[in-house]
């Protein structure tokens, strides 16, 4: 295995008090543990060959916890943290580890029943980019091994804004809530 792209993931939409624990547990297993299992499976081979690339599809939600997608945001924040740490650990083995951070993408993400239960359809479609934009970022990650690659979103939330969100949480959450709650 030369390249691993961890792209599996879904979100459960709804307020924290309304979402079902079972759905959230399944989301953690898919979005986070699935990526960990696959990385654990391929890394010994990549390290022994001193080559390979791992690309984790993270999300802008790793930096700004979206209202009504709290656990999803948490899984992506954890995946981001693991990706960044693994990037540092694997450098001495010449194994590239990258995180790709898209915003909304035109996929079936909002087909989960929780979006229908919430009754507001697809709150992300007008901001979504084409999947080919994410694919280009994945290819760039494989080619360069850059630790973080951001997919430009129609929301125009550049990486610096997202990272500054931790410093200015109140303002950041008001802006994000305007779009997604």
LINKAPE-V547481 format. One record per residue. N is the residue number from 0. OMEGA is omega in whole degrees, -180 to 180 (NA if undefined). Layout:
# LINKAPE-V547481
N/OMEGA ; N/OMEGA
This chain:
# LINKAPE-V547481
0/179 ; 1/-175 ; 2/171 ; 3/173 ; 4/177 ; 5/-175 ; 6/-178 ; 7/177 ; 8/176 ; 9/178 ; 10/173 ; 11/-173 ; 12/177 ; 13/179 ; 14/-177 ; 15/-179 ; 16/-176 ; 17/-174 ; 18/-177 ; 19/-180 ; 20/-179 ; 21/178 ; 22/-180 ; 23/177 ; 24/178 ; 25/179 ; 26/178 ; 27/179 ; 28/-178 ; 29/-171 ; 30/-174 ; 31/-177 ; 32/177 ; 33/179 ; 34/180 ; 35/-180 ; 36/-178 ; 37/178 ; 38/178 ; 39/-178 ; 40/-174 ; 41/-174 ; 42/179 ; 43/179 ; 44/179 ; 45/180 ; 46/-179 ; 47/178 ; 48/-177 ; 49/175 ; 50/178 ; 51/180 ; 52/172 ; 53/178 ; 54/177 ; 55/175 ; 56/-176 ; 57/178 ; 58/170 ; 59/-180 ; 60/176 ; 61/-177 ; 62/-179 ; 63/-178 ; 64/-176 ; 65/175 ; 66/-180 ; 67/173 ; 68/-171 ; 69/-177 ; 70/174 ; 71/179 ; 72/178 ; 73/178 ; 74/-179 ; 75/175 ; 76/178 ; 77/179 ; 78/177 ; 79/-180 ; 80/179 ; 81/180 ; 82/-179 ; 83/177 ; 84/180 ; 85/175 ; 86/-180 ; 87/-178 ; 88/-173 ; 89/-178 ; 90/-177 ; 91/178 ; 92/-179 ; 93/176 ; 94/-178 ; 95/177 ; 96/-177 ; 97/171 ; 98/176 ; 99/-172 ; 100/175 ; 101/166 ; 102/178 ; 103/-179 ; 104/179 ; 105/178 ; 106/178 ; 107/-178 ; 108/-176 ; 109/178 ; 110/177 ; 111/-177 ; 112/-179 ; 113/178 ; 114/178 ; 115/179 ; 116/-179 ; 117/174 ; 118/178 ; 119/174 ; 120/-177 ; 121/-177 ; 122/-174 ; 123/-168 ; 124/-177 ; 125/179 ; 126/-171 ; 127/175 ; 128/178 ; 129/177 ; 130/179 ; 131/177 ; 132/177 ; 133/178 ; 134/177 ; 135/179 ; 136/178 ; 137/179 ; 138/177 ; 139/179 ; 140/179 ; 141/-178 ; 142/-171 ; 143/-175 ; 144/179 ; 145/-174 ; 146/-179 ; 147/177 ; 148/-178 ; 149/177 ; 150/-179 ; 151/-178 ; 152/177 ; 153/175 ; 154/-180 ; 155/175 ; 156/-177 ; 157/-175 ; 158/-179 ; 159/177 ; 160/-178 ; 161/-179 ; 162/177 ; 163/179 ; 164/178 ; 165/179 ; 166/-176 ; 167/-173 ; 168/-176 ; 169/179 ; 170/-179 ; 171/-178 ; 172/175 ; 173/180 ; 174/-179 ; 175/180 ; 176/179 ; 177/-177 ; 178/-166 ; 179/179 ; 180/NA
